[in-house]
Amino acid sequence: MAVIAAFVINAGLNFVLGLLIAKLLGPADFGRFALATTGAIVLNTVLFEWLRLSATRFYSGRVRVDEPWIRHGLDRAYLRIGLLLLAAAALCGAFGFAGGADGREAVLCGTGLAALGIGVFDYHAALARARFDGKLYLGLVAVKNVLSFALMAAAAWWLPQPAWVLAAAGLSQLLAVLLLRHPLRDPHTPFERPRLSATWRVFARYGLPLIAANTAYQCLAFVNRGAIASHAGFAEAGYFALAADVTARAMTTLGTALDLLLFQLAVQAEEQSGRAAAEAQVAANAGTVFALLAPCAVGFWAVLPALQGLVVPDAYRGPFETYSTVLMPGLFCLSMMFYALNPVFQIRRRTLPVVAAALVGLAVNGAGLLILPDRMGGVGVALAQTAGLAAAGLWLGWRALTGAERIVLPWGEIGVAALACAAMGLALAPFRHLPPATALAVLVPAGTALYGALVWIFDIAGLRRQVLARLRPARTLAAEQGSRPQAAAFAAAPHRKPAR
């Protein structure tokens, strides 16, 4: 459970930090910062994500000892690409900061440093997860968050320009890895240079199609924020950016945390029982993902007015709720693609359909941008994004669920989860516009209790069975041996039987 807990804590602290940075910088500078941050994420995706995905797929505790060339290939690829990015950022900094931190070159320098920090941190976090070392992952995330709060908040307070805050973001993540470099190392083994090229080719064949798709989605967000800035100015882009960031975190945080465990279970099933067992596990995982993400989406919609009234800075209120409501359906579709549909093609190592889905989304989004912003302003851009992501999700679902190799999802569990979410939404709707503090005090426990009760009664996605399966062995051991320190739940996570 350390990995899941660390991820949820990290997401919550990032949410608070984002609000703090937005308040300290103001809408216009936060709009520039958000645009540059999106650029940093795109840059990280293009340069490093194929390697991080390869670490997740090919590195493990066994590989760490038996196939050390995998880690050698990953480390050397990161080193070479990282040095090139650092040199480019230094070049931009040499020209940019001399003319002031508000210049374009200075922002490009900060963007490069942020991308480098994100890439290095995410890689080492993936190594810790692949080794099922929850304690190391928790420590890495904790150190990074402490440094991020200290450095980014200080930069936004003392040097309130986006370039400095971006540089602080990158530096905090690099320092976290540096401080924990010793436990992150593998045992020393001789470097086998002849294997390097072949190892990189394996990584490229697996990871590059996924990166192309991720890059397309990041470019979609980048283009949309730029479109709002060009139509309505950077302040409006700041309103859109805060709503998009908060809503995306609400939709993807739990999904990413689940994916850390569920995809590894599918990989484990393939190693132990073959491809058919892996695909059955992926189908069962999809039911679990929907059963947990759908109520999160409904719950976020329910608390949105209260969230705006309590924690969103005054300058962003009004547009925040409007943009969040419009963006929510598309971001939910994106989450389902990432955590329920993409694994179908990842486990098969045939990932080109993921790229095609992203291109469908870009095309629909682009068509929307040609029509909607002139008629509806910034909301038109948000609608174009939602339409694009929904189209991509529908196309990818069609590819996964039809044809000779179609995957069979647990539709009964998904249907029951959808009905339970609808019941929760109807029950919570009358309380949405209570005073913010009262609304949160009513909505959060009521929604949790209602959906939790429905899950327990109807055993939605087998969640009740999983809880009981974890409790019963613990009770047996306690009765036989007395109390003893509990093993890490993440390391001992049972292989979930596919739903029938």
C-alpha positions as CSV (number, residue, x, y, z in Angstrom):
1,M,0.0,0.0,0.0
2,A,3.0,2.3,0.3
3,V,3.1,3.0,-3.5
4,I,-0.7,3.8,-3.7
5,A,-0.5,6.0,-0.5
6,A,2.6,7.8,-1.8
7,F,1.0,8.5,-5.2
8,V,-2.3,9.8,-3.6
9,I,-0.3,12.0,-1.2
10,N,1.8,13.3,-4.1
11,A,-1.2,14.2,-6.1
12,G,-2.8,16.0,-3.2
13,L,0.3,18.0,-2.5
14,N,0.7,18.9,-6.1
15,F,-2.9,20.2,-6.2
16,V,-2.2,22.4,-3.2
17,L,1.1,23.6,-4.7
18,G,-0.6,24.4,-8.0
19,L,-3.2,26.6,-6.2
20,L,-0.4,28.3,-4.2
21,I,1.6,29.0,-7.4
22,A,-1.5,30.3,-9.1
23,K,-2.1,32.7,-6.2
24,L,1.5,34.0,-6.0
25,L,1.9,34.5,-9.8
26,G,-1.5,35.8,-10.7
27,P,-3.6,34.8,-13.7
28,A,-1.5,36.2,-16.5
29,D,1.9,34.9,-15.2
30,F,0.2,31.6,-14.2
31,G,-1.1,31.3,-17.7
32,R,2.5,31.6,-19.0
33,F,3.7,29.2,-16.4
34,A,1.0,26.7,-17.2
35,L,1.7,27.0,-20.9
36,A,5.4,26.4,-20.3
37,T,4.7,23.5,-17.9
38,T,2.6,21.9,-20.7
39,G,5.6,22.3,-23.0
40,A,7.9,20.7,-20.4
41,I,5.6,17.7,-20.1
42,V,5.4,17.4,-23.9
43,L,9.2,17.6,-24.1
44,N,9.6,15.0,-21.4
45,T,7.1,12.8,-23.2
46,V,9.0,13.0,-26.5
47,L,12.5,12.5,-25.0
48,F,12.1,10.2,-22.0
49,E,8.7,8.6,-21.8
50,W,9.5,5.7,-24.1
51,L,12.3,4.8,-21.7
52,R,10.1,5.1,-18.6
53,L,7.5,2.8,-20.2
54,S,10.2,0.3,-21.1
55,A,11.4,0.3,-17.5
56,T,7.8,-0.5,-16.3
57,R,7.5,-3.3,-18.9
58,F,10.9,-4.9,-18.9
59,Y,12.6,-4.1,-15.5
60,S,11.8,-6.0,-12.3
61,G,13.4,-7.4,-9.2
62,R,14.4,-10.5,-11.2
63,V,15.7,-8.6,-14.1
64,R,17.8,-6.4,-11.8
65,V,19.9,-9.5,-10.9
66,D,19.5,-11.8,-14.0
67,E,19.5,-9.3,-16.9
68,P,21.5,-6.3,-15.8
69,W,21.9,-5.1,-19.4
70,I,18.3,-3.8,-19.2
71,R,19.2,-1.2,-16.5
72,H,22.5,-0.5,-18.3
73,G,20.5,0.4,-21.5
74,L,18.0,2.5,-19.6
75,D,20.7,4.4,-17.7
76,R,22.8,5.2,-20.7
77,A,19.9,6.3,-22.8
78,Y,18.8,8.7,-20.1
79,L,22.3,10.0,-19.6
80,R,22.8,10.8,-23.3
81,I,19.4,12.4,-23.8
82,G,19.6,14.3,-20.5
83,L,23.0,15.8,-21.3
84,L,21.7,17.1,-24.7
85,L,18.6,18.6,-23.0
86,L,20.8,20.2,-20.3
87,A,23.1,21.7,-22.9
88,A,20.1,23.2,-24.8
89,A,18.7,24.6,-21.6
90,A,22.0,26.1,-20.6
91,L,22.3,27.7,-24.1
92,C,18.8,29.3,-23.7
93,G,19.7,30.4,-20.2
94,A,22.9,32.1,-21.3
95,F,21.0,34.2,-23.8
96,G,17.8,34.5,-21.9
97,F,18.5,35.5,-18.3
98,A,20.9,38.2,-19.3
99,G,17.9,40.0,-20.8
100,G,15.6,39.4,-17.9
101,A,13.6,36.4,-16.6
102,D,10.5,37.5,-18.5
103,G,12.1,36.8,-21.9
104,R,11.3,34.0,-24.1
105,E,14.7,32.4,-23.9
106,A,14.6,32.4,-20.1
107,V,11.2,30.6,-20.1
108,L,12.6,28.1,-22.6
109,C,15.5,27.5,-20.3
110,G,13.2,26.9,-17.3
111,T,11.0,24.6,-19.5
112,G,14.0,22.5,-20.4
113,L,15.1,22.2,-16.8
114,A,11.6,21.2,-15.7
115,A,11.4,18.6,-18.4
116,L,14.8,17.2,-17.4
117,G,13.7,17.0,-13.7
118,I,10.4,15.4,-14.6
119,G,12.1,12.8,-16.8
120,V,14.8,11.8,-14.3
121,F,12.4,11.6,-11.4
122,D,9.7,9.6,-13.2
123,Y,12.3,7.1,-14.4
124,H,13.7,6.4,-10.9
125,A,10.2,6.3,-9.5
126,A,9.3,3.7,-12.1
127,L,12.4,1.6,-11.2
128,A,11.3,1.6,-7.5
129,R,7.8,0.5,-8.4
130,A,9.0,-2.2,-10.8
131,R,11.1,-3.6,-7.9
132,F,7.9,-3.5,-5.7
133,D,9.9,-1.4,-3.3
134,G,7.1,0.7,-1.8
135,K,9.3,2.1,1.0
136,L,11.8,3.5,-1.5
137,Y,9.1,4.9,-3.7
138,L,7.4,6.6,-0.7
139,G,10.7,8.1,0.3
140,L,11.4,9.4,-3.1
141,V,8.0,11.0,-3.4
142,A,8.2,12.5,0.1
143,V,11.6,14.1,-0.5
144,K,10.5,15.5,-3.9
145,N,7.4,17.1,-2.4
146,V,9.3,18.7,0.4
147,L,11.8,20.2,-2.0
148,S,9.2,21.2,-4.5
149,F,7.2,23.1,-1.9
150,A,10.2,24.8,-0.6
151,L,11.9,25.7,-3.9
152,M,8.9,26.5,-6.1
153,A,7.0,28.5,-3.5
154,A,10.1,30.4,-2.6
155,A,10.8,31.2,-6.3
156,A,7.1,32.3,-6.8
157,W,7.4,34.6,-3.8
158,W,10.8,36.1,-4.2
159,L,11.3,35.9,-8.0
160,P,7.7,35.8,-9.3
161,Q,8.5,35.0,-12.9
162,P,7.5,31.7,-14.6
163,A,11.1,30.9,-15.6
164,W,12.4,30.8,-12.0
165,V,9.5,28.7,-10.9
166,L,10.0,26.2,-13.7
167,A,13.7,26.0,-12.9
168,A,12.9,25.3,-9.3
169,A,10.5,22.6,-10.3
170,G,13.2,20.8,-12.3
171,L,15.8,21.3,-9.6
172,S,13.7,19.9,-6.8
173,Q,13.1,16.6,-8.7
174,L,16.7,16.2,-9.6
175,L,17.8,16.8,-6.0
176,A,15.3,14.1,-4.8
177,V,16.9,11.5,-7.0
178,L,20.4,12.7,-6.0
179,L,19.7,12.3,-2.3
180,L,18.4,8.8,-2.7
181,R,20.8,7.6,-5.4
182,H,22.3,4.9,-3.3
183,P,19.2,2.7,-2.7
184,L,18.2,3.3,-6.3
185,R,21.4,1.7,-7.6
186,D,21.6,-1.9,-8.9
187,P,24.3,-4.3,-7.9
188,H,27.5,-3.6,-9.9
189,T,27.9,-5.8,-13.0
190,P,30.2,-5.5,-16.0
191,F,28.8,-3.4,-18.8
192,E,28.0,-5.4,-22.0
193,R,28.3,-2.9,-24.8
194,P,27.3,-5.4,-27.6
195,R,23.9,-5.7,-26.0
196,L,23.2,-2.0,-25.9
197,S,21.9,-1.4,-29.5
198,A,19.7,-4.5,-29.4
199,T,18.3,-3.4,-26.0
200,W,17.5,0.1,-27.3
201,R,15.7,-1.4,-30.3
202,V,13.5,-3.5,-28.0
203,F,12.6,-0.3,-26.0
204,A,11.9,1.7,-29.1
205,R,9.6,-0.9,-30.7
206,Y,7.6,-1.1,-27.5
207,G,7.6,2.5,-26.3
208,L,7.7,4.8,-29.3
209,P,4.1,4.2,-30.5
210,L,2.9,4.9,-27.0
211,I,5.0,8.1,-26.9
212,A,3.6,9.2,-30.2
213,A,0.1,8.9,-28.8
214,N,1.0,10.6,-25.5
215,T,2.7,13.4,-27.4
216,A,-0.4,13.9,-29.5
217,Y,-2.5,14.3,-26.4
218,Q,0.0,16.7,-24.8
219,C,0.1,18.7,-28.0
220,L,-3.7,18.8,-28.0
221,A,-3.6,20.5,-24.5
222,F,-0.8,22.8,-25.6
223,V,-2.6,23.9,-28.8
224,N,-5.8,24.5,-26.9
225,R,-4.1,26.7,-24.2
226,G,-2.4,28.6,-27.0
227,A,-5.7,29.0,-28.8
228,I,-7.4,30.5,-25.7
229,A,-4.4,32.8,-25.2
230,S,-4.6,34.0,-28.8
231,H,-8.4,34.5,-28.7
232,A,-8.8,35.9,-25.2
233,G,-5.4,36.7,-23.7
234,F,-3.1,35.0,-21.1
235,A,-5.5,35.7,-18.2
236,E,-8.2,33.6,-19.9
237,A,-5.6,31.0,-20.6
238,G,-4.8,31.0,-16.9
239,Y,-8.4,30.4,-16.0
240,F,-8.6,27.5,-18.5
241,A,-5.2,26.1,-17.3
242,L,-6.2,26.0,-13.6
243,A,-9.5,24.3,-14.3
244,A,-7.8,21.8,-16.7
245,D,-5.0,21.0,-14.3
246,V,-7.3,20.4,-11.3
247,T,-9.9,18.4,-13.3
248,A,-7.2,16.3,-14.9
249,R,-5.7,15.5,-11.5
250,A,-9.2,14.6,-10.2
251,M,-9.7,12.2,-13.2
252,T,-6.3,10.7,-13.4
253,T,-4.8,10.5,-10.0
254,L,-6.6,7.4,-8.8
255,G,-6.3,5.8,-12.3
256,T,-2.6,6.3,-12.3
257,A,-2.3,4.8,-8.8
258,L,-4.4,1.8,-9.8
259,D,-2.3,1.4,-13.0
260,L,0.9,1.1,-10.9
261,L,-0.4,-2.1,-9.6
262,L,-3.0,-3.5,-12.1
263,F,-0.8,-3.5,-15.1
264,Q,2.0,-5.2,-13.2
265,L,-0.5,-7.9,-12.3
266,A,-1.2,-8.4,-16.0
267,V,2.5,-8.7,-16.8
268,Q,2.8,-11.2,-14.0
269,A,-0.1,-13.2,-15.3
270,E,1.6,-13.3,-18.7
271,E,4.9,-14.6,-17.2
272,Q,3.1,-17.2,-15.1
273,S,0.2,-18.4,-17.3
274,G,0.5,-17.0,-20.8
275,R,-1.1,-14.3,-23.0
276,A,-4.7,-15.5,-22.6
277,A,-4.5,-15.1,-18.8
278,A,-2.9,-11.7,-19.2
279,E,-5.7,-10.5,-21.4
280,A,-8.3,-11.8,-19.0
281,Q,-6.5,-9.9,-16.2
282,V,-6.5,-6.8,-18.4
283,A,-10.3,-7.1,-18.9
284,A,-10.9,-7.6,-15.2
285,N,-8.7,-4.6,-14.5
286,A,-10.8,-2.5,-16.8
287,G,-13.9,-3.3,-14.8
288,T,-12.1,-2.3,-11.6
289,V,-10.8,0.9,-13.1
290,F,-14.3,2.0,-14.2
291,A,-15.9,1.0,-10.9
292,L,-13.4,3.3,-9.1
293,L,-12.9,6.2,-11.6
294,A,-16.6,6.7,-12.4
295,P,-17.6,7.6,-8.8
296,C,-14.6,9.9,-8.6
297,A,-15.9,11.8,-11.6
298,V,-19.4,12.0,-10.2
299,G,-18.1,13.1,-6.8
300,F,-15.9,15.8,-8.4
301,W,-18.8,17.2,-10.2
302,A,-20.8,17.2,-7.0
303,V,-18.2,19.1,-4.9
304,L,-17.1,21.4,-7.7
305,P,-19.1,24.5,-6.4
306,A,-17.8,23.9,-2.9
307,L,-14.2,23.4,-4.1
308,Q,-14.4,26.6,-6.0
309,G,-15.7,28.5,-3.0
310,L,-13.2,27.2,-0.5
311,V,-9.8,26.7,-2.2
312,V,-9.8,28.4,-5.7
313,P,-8.3,31.9,-5.6
314,D,-10.8,34.7,-6.0
315,A,-9.4,35.8,-9.4
316,Y,-10.3,32.4,-10.9
317,R,-13.8,31.8,-9.5
318,G,-16.6,31.6,-12.0
319,P,-14.5,30.5,-15.0
320,F,-13.0,27.6,-12.9
321,E,-16.4,25.9,-12.5
322,T,-17.5,26.6,-16.1
323,Y,-14.3,25.2,-17.7
324,S,-14.1,22.2,-15.2
325,T,-17.7,21.1,-16.0
326,V,-17.1,21.3,-19.8
327,L,-13.7,19.5,-19.6
328,M,-14.7,16.7,-17.3
329,P,-16.3,14.3,-19.7
330,G,-13.3,14.4,-22.1
331,L,-10.8,13.9,-19.3
332,F,-12.8,10.9,-18.0
333,C,-12.6,9.4,-21.5
334,L,-8.8,10.1,-21.5
335,S,-8.5,8.3,-18.2
336,M,-10.4,5.3,-19.4
337,M,-8.2,5.1,-22.5
338,F,-5.0,5.3,-20.4
339,Y,-5.9,2.8,-17.7
340,A,-8.5,0.5,-19.2
341,L,-8.0,0.4,-23.0
342,N,-4.3,1.1,-23.6
343,P,-3.2,-1.9,-21.5
344,V,-5.0,-4.2,-24.0
345,F,-2.5,-3.2,-26.7
346,Q,0.4,-2.9,-24.3
347,I,0.1,-6.4,-23.1
348,R,0.0,-7.5,-26.8
349,R,3.0,-5.3,-27.6
350,R,1.1,-4.0,-30.6
351,T,0.5,-0.4,-29.8
352,L,-0.1,1.3,-33.2
353,P,-3.9,1.5,-32.5
354,V,-3.1,3.8,-29.6
355,V,-1.4,6.2,-32.0
356,A,-4.3,6.1,-34.4
357,A,-6.8,6.9,-31.6
358,A,-4.7,9.9,-30.7
359,L,-4.7,11.1,-34.3
360,V,-8.5,10.8,-34.4
361,G,-8.7,12.9,-31.2
362,L,-6.4,15.6,-32.7
363,A,-8.4,15.7,-35.9
364,V,-11.7,16.2,-34.1
365,N,-10.2,18.7,-31.7
366,G,-8.8,20.7,-34.6
367,A,-12.1,20.7,-36.4
368,G,-13.7,22.0,-33.2
369,L,-11.1,24.8,-32.9
370,L,-12.0,26.0,-36.4
371,I,-15.6,26.5,-35.5
372,L,-16.3,26.8,-31.8
373,P,-14.0,29.5,-30.3
374,D,-15.3,32.2,-32.7
375,R,-18.9,31.4,-31.6
376,M,-18.4,30.5,-27.9
377,G,-15.0,32.0,-26.8
378,G,-12.9,30.0,-24.4
379,V,-15.7,27.5,-23.7
380,G,-15.6,26.6,-27.3
381,V,-12.0,25.5,-26.9
382,A,-12.9,23.4,-23.9
383,L,-15.8,21.8,-25.9
384,A,-13.4,21.1,-28.8
385,Q,-11.0,19.3,-26.4
386,T,-13.9,17.2,-24.9
387,A,-15.1,16.2,-28.3
388,G,-11.6,15.2,-29.4
389,L,-10.9,13.0,-26.4
390,A,-14.3,11.4,-26.6
391,A,-13.8,10.6,-30.2
392,A,-10.4,9.1,-29.5
393,G,-11.9,7.0,-26.7
394,L,-14.7,5.7,-28.9
395,W,-12.3,4.7,-31.7
396,L,-9.9,2.9,-29.4
397,G,-12.8,1.1,-27.7
398,W,-14.0,0.0,-31.0
399,R,-10.6,-1.5,-31.9
400,A,-10.3,-3.3,-28.6
401,L,-13.8,-4.6,-28.4
402,T,-14.4,-5.8,-32.0
403,G,-12.7,-8.2,-34.4
404,A,-11.2,-11.6,-34.0
405,E,-9.0,-10.6,-31.1
406,R,-11.6,-8.6,-29.2
407,I,-11.3,-8.5,-25.5
408,V,-14.4,-9.3,-23.4
409,L,-15.0,-6.8,-20.7
410,P,-17.1,-7.6,-17.5
411,W,-20.1,-5.6,-18.8
412,G,-22.3,-6.7,-16.0
413,E,-20.0,-5.2,-13.4
414,I,-19.5,-2.0,-15.5
415,G,-23.3,-1.6,-15.9
416,V,-23.9,-2.1,-12.1
417,A,-21.2,0.5,-11.4
418,A,-22.7,3.0,-13.8
419,L,-26.1,2.6,-12.2
420,A,-24.6,3.0,-8.7
421,C,-22.8,6.2,-9.9
422,A,-26.1,7.6,-11.3
423,A,-27.8,6.9,-8.0
424,M,-25.0,8.6,-6.1
425,G,-25.2,11.7,-8.5
426,L,-29.0,12.0,-8.1
427,A,-28.7,11.7,-4.3
428,L,-26.0,14.4,-4.1
429,A,-27.3,16.9,-6.6
430,P,-29.7,18.7,-4.2
431,F,-26.8,19.5,-1.8
432,R,-24.3,20.9,-4.4
433,H,-25.2,24.6,-3.8
434,L,-25.1,24.6,0.0
435,P,-22.6,27.0,1.6
436,P,-19.1,25.6,0.6
437,A,-18.0,24.2,4.0
438,T,-21.4,22.7,4.7
439,A,-21.6,21.2,1.2
440,L,-18.2,19.5,1.6
441,A,-19.1,18.2,5.0
442,V,-22.3,16.7,3.6
443,L,-21.3,15.5,0.1
444,V,-18.0,13.8,0.8
445,P,-19.1,11.4,3.5
446,A,-22.6,10.9,2.0
447,G,-21.2,10.1,-1.4
448,T,-18.6,7.8,0.0
449,A,-21.0,6.0,2.2
450,L,-23.7,5.6,-0.5
451,Y,-21.4,4.3,-3.2
452,G,-19.4,2.1,-0.7
453,A,-22.7,0.6,0.5
454,L,-23.7,-0.2,-3.1
455,V,-20.3,-1.7,-3.8
456,W,-20.6,-3.9,-0.7
457,I,-24.2,-5.0,-1.4
458,F,-23.7,-5.8,-5.1
459,D,-20.0,-6.7,-5.0
460,I,-19.3,-4.3,-7.8
461,A,-16.1,-5.3,-9.8
462,G,-15.5,-7.9,-7.2
463,L,-14.2,-5.3,-4.7
464,R,-16.0,-6.8,-1.7
465,R,-14.4,-10.2,-2.5
466,Q,-11.0,-8.6,-2.7
467,V,-11.4,-6.8,0.6
468,L,-12.5,-10.0,2.3
469,A,-9.7,-12.0,0.7
470,R,-7.2,-9.6,2.2
471,L,-8.8,-9.7,5.7
472,R,-9.2,-13.4,6.0
473,P,-5.6,-14.4,5.8
474,A,-4.7,-11.7,8.2
475,R,-7.2,-13.0,10.7
476,T,-5.9,-16.5,10.3
477,L,-2.3,-15.5,10.8
478,A,-3.2,-13.4,13.8
479,A,-5.1,-16.3,15.4
480,E,-2.2,-18.8,14.8
481,Q,0.8,-16.7,15.4
482,G,-0.3,-13.6,17.2
483,S,0.4,-10.1,16.1
484,R,3.4,-9.4,14.0
485,P,4.5,-6.6,11.6
486,Q,2.4,-6.6,8.5
487,A,4.1,-7.2,5.2
488,A,3.8,-4.5,2.6
489,A,0.5,-4.9,0.9
490,F,1.9,-3.8,-2.5
491,A,4.6,-6.4,-2.5
492,A,2.2,-9.1,-1.5
493,A,-0.7,-8.1,-3.7
494,P,-2.7,-11.2,-4.8
495,H,-3.3,-11.9,-8.4
496,R,-6.9,-11.0,-9.0
497,K,-9.0,-13.6,-10.8
498,P,-10.7,-12.3,-13.9
499,A,-14.4,-11.6,-13.6
500,R,-16.5,-14.2,-15.3
